[in-house]
């Protein structure tokens, strides 16, 4: 009763303060009528215990490393060890990217993150007609196991954790990685890392898909099953909200649509006969970190709590690791500006703080020049140093979940959870994420959010420093990284040489076996691995599957 009486007194005092403040605002007006977060949610002038009335600490927050994991998935978080510092890298040929990886490792990076070029991402070899002009441009070109051997030459795969941003052909690139490890004498059970392997967000936001939904989901569950036995330390999917946010979603939509995709993957795996506690501990997530620092922190905390509840209540998970939302973060590429690019260093520092305060497990920090080109070595080093300064100098990693208890952060965490669950429930009612994607619902919601955000910038309602305010006359940027235009020719020459050296009869046999198995319910991972080891190319393997599965046709959203 004393607590209730105290709360009533606080409400009365807060009301009195608000009325007094409203009077003073008439003499000293506030900057604008309405204040909103980066995702356009209204922000109150003040937050107090009144905004958290009825919130039970143990139920809503608990302790770090314990359900519902709002405060983090590890009991001591960064007091044990820092997050994995990954710098997303890859360009031109495997030889060039290998040099960049070794440079980053020498600079203190603790994990690799591989960027693949567009032809690789959509399952075409570098000599395909559709690959012309795109080979090696936005990532490294990987056509065969031979390229993968070069990419990781001199890098012991049992001593690094590798993340690969690959989706539709994820099974093929994972097979190549396993094969390279075996050639190094490293058994698959020693490998650590992640393949993105999230095809649903490709249909939603990104577009580098190959196959229709059903066979794509089959390949994903094949990977779940295979890796649970062969590569138990490997994260078999990184369910990605990053690209959903890059497409223009709000923070709430990023959480909701990402976790809705996660539900779909868990359902598909269970339908395929897998036990939830056998595969769920190796699920991981990938989120964006934007400029609204406190909203981003609240977003990460809310996502952990929602996922824990989903796995426990909806899927009956018993293993605590099945309920833990472990995630990688990348700072927001769409927030970077070509105008005054040095400002991007500050933006990335804020986003880095948000990710760390939100409890990320690994982090990639974007470089200042990425709004214009692939990053130079100098700008990559500054981006990596940003993480290292936050880790070693800021003090924010010394205690677990340091913003917990903030009336604003806790209120915002609750609000994001509530609004995200409204979206998730709506998607479930539609039949799940694949059905909502086919209907164009998720795409339309993101488009509307992106349109609203852009209108605010163009009307100067939302300020982007250097873009719509505080502009300067600038000289054209100097020293940008340029990919050698002859990369495509070099890769085509490699493919020709490969086809002369390999046993083409064996390749034809392995591809025929794969195509035959694709017409059954057989797990395709062992057959893809056999084809990879015979030096079948990425395009040949994906082409064989295209012949059986067909290609996805995008739903038009107006």
Number of C-alpha atoms within 10 A of each C-alpha: 6 7 8 11 10 11 15 13 12 15 16 12 11 16 12 12 12 14 11 11 13 13 12 12 11 9 8 10 11 11 7 7 6 11 14 12 17 18 20 14 17 11 13 10 9 10 16 14 17 14 16 15 11 9 14 10 10 11 11 18 22 16 20 18 18 19 23 28 28 31 29 29 25 19 15 15 22 20 12 11 11 18 21 18 21 27 28 21 23 26 27 27 25 25 17 14 23 23 14 18 23 16 14 21 16 10 12 14 21 19 24 23 21 22 23 24 24 21 29 27 25 22 27 23 26 31 21 12 9 12 18 12 14 19 33 30 24 19 27 28 31 31 27 25 24 20 21 20 21 18 25 21 17 11 16 12 24 17 13 16 17 21 23 22 20 28 27 26 25 24 24 25 27 22 21 27 24 23 22 22 21 13 11 17 12 17 16 21 16 15 23 19 19 25 24 21 28 28 30 28 27 18 24 25 21 14 14 19 24 26 22 17 20 12 17 22 22 20 22 24 25 20 22 26 22 17 20 20 13 15 21 20 18 23 25 31 28 26 26 30 27 25 22 26 28 20 19 23 27 22 28 26 25 26 31 26 27 27 26 26 24 24 21 18 26 20 16 17 22 15 11 14 11 18 14 19 18 16 22 27 22 22 24 22 24 23 30 26 31 28 21 17 20 20 25 29 28 27 28 30 31 29 25 27 24 23 23 23 18 16 23 17 10 10 17 14 21 12 15 19 17 23 29 28 29 22 23 26 28 24 26 23 22 15 15 24 21 18 19 20 18 15 15 23 20 14 20 28 21 19 26 30 24 26 30 25 25 30 29 29 25 21 27 26 27 29 29 29 24 21 18 15 16 22 21 17 14 10 19 23 18 16 23 22 17 21 25 16 12 17 20 12 10 11 10 17 23 15 13 21 23 14 18 18 14 13 17 22 20 24 21 24 24 21 17 26 22 15 14 25 20 13 18 23 13 15 22 15 12 15 11 18 28 23 16 19 22 17 15 18 17 26 23 15 14 23 18 12 18 18 12 14 19 14 12 13 14 13 10 13 13 16 14 16 13 15 16 14 11 10 12 10 7 8 7 7 12 6 7 14 14 13 17 13 14 12 21 22 14 15 23 17 13 18 20 11 11 17 14 10 10 13 13 15 10 14 22 15 13 23 25 16 17 23 23 14 16 22 11 9 10 14 17 20 22 16 20 26 23 19 28 28 20 21 24 27 26 28 23 21 24 24 19 19 22 19 11 15 20 14 15 15 12 14 13 9 12 7
